């Protein structure tokens, strides 16, 4: 609607927001990577024991897309190094430290591991 578009442009100008094209990839990252980070926090805090526990709850309880396999499974496919780097980018870009990777996500990413390694560590500890 042209009127809505005009309102958006006016509000962006008033707030000093520079409008730009946003790719589908960026939208996906900005929607899912913070959730993956939260899944890592849940594991880090011991709220869940295994990454698969988080995945099951999020797929069947919160409506995470089944075809992505849950946030931890999806993160392992993408790679935690990539996810940590993009989270750092977004945290810096918008000045929001809550977007920065949590300690567990950083540790696994720095070691070149995924959540599957955390699951193995948890199994060995029990």
Secondary structure as GFF3:
##gff-version 3
##sequence-region A 1 126
A	DSSP	alpha_helix	2	15	.	.	.	ID=ss1
A	DSSP	alpha_helix	24	44	.	.	.	ID=ss2
A	DSSP	alpha_helix	51	61	.	.	.	ID=ss3
A	DSSP	three_ten_helix	66	68	.	.	.	ID=ss4
A	DSSP	alpha_helix	71	78	.	.	.	ID=ss5
A	DSSP	alpha_helix	80	94	.	.	.	ID=ss6
A	DSSP	three_ten_helix	97	99	.	.	.	ID=ss7
A	DSSP	alpha_helix	103	110	.	.	.	ID=ss8
A	DSSP	alpha_helix	115	125	.	.	.	ID=ss9
###
